[in-house]
Amino acid sequence: MADPAEASVFFIGNATTLIRCRGFTVLTDPSFLHRGQRAYLGWGITTRRRTNPAIEVDQVPELDAVVLSHMHGDHWDRYATRGLDKSVPVITTPHAAVRLARKGFMNVVALETWGEHLLRRGDATLKITSLPARHAPGAAERLLPPVMGSMLEFGHDGLEGGLDLRLHISGDTLLDDRLNAIPRRFPDIDLAIVHLGGTKILGTLLVTMDGAQGARWLELIGASHNLPVHYDDYQAFSSGLDDFRRHVDLLGLSDRVRYIGRGETYHILGRRAGHGAR
């Protein structure tokens, strides 16, 4: 019999994943653009997609929630707007929440940094916490939409209630001092999904972690298992998976990283089942 606390992460592409645990199904950063189509990043800036998503938006199963790190065209696109159920809860930043409400989404939850939202399914619980993130250096941060990382804590009520799995999603962030509070508030992170790519806008401005920053992020966050995403799907990316892998190896962290391709699923057992991966 399957452990109800077993979690799975299905990688759709870019930062889009389907996360399942404790009966919950959560979609992250839904982007279903196809190869050759352009994502709009604001200020007249676009980037062309190099890949296709592993599934189409109409193949997404019934959802308990969507977690959206920020409102950029490679994280929420026209397919998401047209294809997702307008009543599904979307947990996101206040900036993105206003825009989603204008698009007709009726159950948008706006979280400030460190804000929390609790979901329930029977005796199962999912607490989502908004975490600090920084999408650009210095004053350039004001030119980009606010972004959040997130912590998903799957648990259950009852006599043996408690935490089954703690899963962190970096969001589109650079390595920044404000991230130092995350491992202090949330020790013992079981699984982390890290957004990489070394994204550059206007050809020079770095707005997501490259391989070197991503490896140091792993060291900072201290998660037992890590999945890299958001590294090769768009032309704006300048740092691929090989760059990340090289820096991870240099820091001696290769045993903490699992590499999955689009269309593949990663499984990790809950804490009561021994906290292993397969």
N, C-alpha and C positions, 0 to 999 in steps of 0.2 A: 504493500500500500504506500502511495506517495506521501511524503512528509508535507503537510499543509504549509510549512514554513519554507519549503524549497522555493527559491526564486529563479527566474529565468529572464534573460535580456536578449531580445531578438533585434538584431541590427538591421535597420531598414536602409540607412544611408545618411551621410552627413552627420547631423546631431540627432537624427530621428531614430528612436528606439521604442520597442514595446516591452514594458517591464511587468512581470507577473509575480505576485507573492501573496499568500494568505487570501486567495480568492479575488484580489484586486488586479485590475488591468489598467495600466497607466501608459499613455503615449507622451513622448517628450519631443519638443521642438518640431512640430509636424511640417515637413517640407517634402513635396512629392513632384517637384519639377523634374522634367526629363532632360536627357543629354541634349545639349545645344541651346536650351532655354536659359533666359537670363533672370537672375535674382536682383531685385532692386534694393540698394543699401542706403538710399537717401542722398540728397544733394546732387542728384543727377548721376550718381555712381552706380554701375551695375557690374555683375560678374557672371560669366557663362558657366553653366553646369557641364561637367565632364562625364558624369555617370548617370545611370538610371537608378531609381529607388528599387529595392528588392520586391516591394509590393505597391499596389496602387491604393489610393485613399479609400476606394470603395471595398477594398479587401480588409480594412482595419476592423477588428472585432469590436463588440460592444465595450465601451470604455467606462471606467469609474471616474477618470479624471485625465486632463491634459496638463502637463507642466511645461510652461513656456518661459524660457530664460529671458527673452527680450524680443522686441518687434523689429526684426530684420527679415528681408526677403528670402534668406536661405534658412530661416527658422520657422517662419509662418508665411505661406504663399497662397496664391489664389485657389489652388486645389484644396487646401485646408479650409479656407473660407467657404467654398462651395460644397465640400464633401463631408465635413464633420457635422455631427448632430449639434444643433444650436443650443440644446439644453444641457450638454455635457459640462461639468464643472471645469473651468480653466483657471489654474493657479498661476499667477504671473505678477509682474511689476505693476504699480499704479499707472505708469505711462502706457504699457501695453493694454491694460484693462480698459482704459477709456476708448482705445481704438477698436478693441474687440466688441465692446458694447455697441459702438456705431455700426459694426458689421452684423449685428443681430444676435450675438451670443448673449444668452439670458442668465447664465450662472457663472459670471466671472468673479474670481476672488483676487482682490488686489492686496499684495503683501508688501509692507515696508521691510527693510532689512531686519532680520531676527523675528519677524512676524510668523505666526503659525496658523495652520488650518488642519482640522481633524476630520477624517472620513471614517465611516463605520460600515461593515458588512457583517451582520450578526454579532458574534463576539470578537471579530477581527477588527483591527484598527490600523489606520495609516495616518501618521502625522507628517505633514510637509512643512518645513521651515525654510524661509528665505534667507540666503546667506550673502555676505559681501562679495562683490566682484568689481573689476575695473576693466572697461572695454578699450581704453586708450590711455596713453601717457599724458600727464600734465593737463594743460588747458584743452587739449583735443578731446578729452572725455566729454565735454559739454556738447560736442558736435555729433555724438552718437547716442542712440537710445539707451536709457538706463538698463542695466543687466543684473540678473541675480544668479547666484548659484543656488542649489537646493539640497536639502537633506530629507530623504524619505525613510521614515522609521516605521517598519511593519511590526505589529505586535498583536496581542490578544488580551481580552478580559478574562475574568473567572478566577478560580482558586489558584491556578498556576499561571496567572497573567504575567505578561512581561514583554520584553523586546525580543523579537525573532531575527530581525535583520536591519542593519543600518546601512543605507545606500546613499552615497554622495554624488551629485552631478556638478561639475565645475562651472558650467555655463561658459560663455565666451568671455574669458578674463585673461588679463596678463598676471604674471606673478607680482604680487604687491603686498606691502606690509599689512594692509587691512585683512588679508587672508589668514594672518597668524592666529586670529581668535578662533578660527574654525576648529582646529584640533584640540584647543583648550576646552571649548564648549562641548565638543563631540569626540571624545576619545574612542578608541576601539571601533573604527569604521570598518565594516566588513567588505564592502565593495565600492569602488569609485569609478565613475565614468568621466574621463578627462577630454575636454575639447582642445584640439591642437591646431595645426595647420600653418602657424606663422602667417596668418592672414594679413595682407598689406593692402591698404587703400591708397589710391593715387600713386601706387608703385613703391612707396617708401614708408608709410606710416604703419607700424606694426600694431595690430589690434587684437590678436589672439596669441597664445603661447606657441613658440616654436619648439623644436626638439629639446634644446637646452633648458628652457624654462619649464617645459612639461616634465622633464626628469626631476628637476628640483622641486616641482610641485608635488610629485609622488613622495619625495623625501619629507616634505613639510606635512602633508596630510596624513601619511602613515597608514593608509588603508592596507588591509591584508591582501586584497585582490584588486586589480585595476584593468579597465578596458579603455583603450584609446579609440576615439572617434573624431570626426570633423578634421580630416587631414588631407584629403585628395579630391574631394568632390567638385571644387570650384577653382576657376583660374586664378582667383585672388590668393590662393594658398601658395606659400613659398617654401614651406618646410614639411616634407613628407614623412611617412612612417619610418623610413630608414634612418632619418636624422634623429627622430625620437629614440629609436631602438639603440642607436650608437651611444647616445648620452645616458640612457638607462643602464646599458652595460658598463659604461665608465664609472657610474655610481654604485655598481654592484646590486642593482635592484631588479634584475631580469626575472628573478623567481616570483616577483609580485605582479607581473604583467601577463595578461592573456591577450592574444591577437585574434580577432574574429573578423571575417569578411562580411560584406553585405549579404543578407539572406541566411546568415548563420546565427545560432542560438548558444548563449553561454548559460550554464546552470551552476548555481551555488546553493549548498544546503544551509538551512537555518541553523541557528546556534544550538538548539536542542538536539540536532542531528549530527553534531560533530563539526559544523562549520567548515566543511570541505567543499571543493569545487570539482566539477567533472565536465 
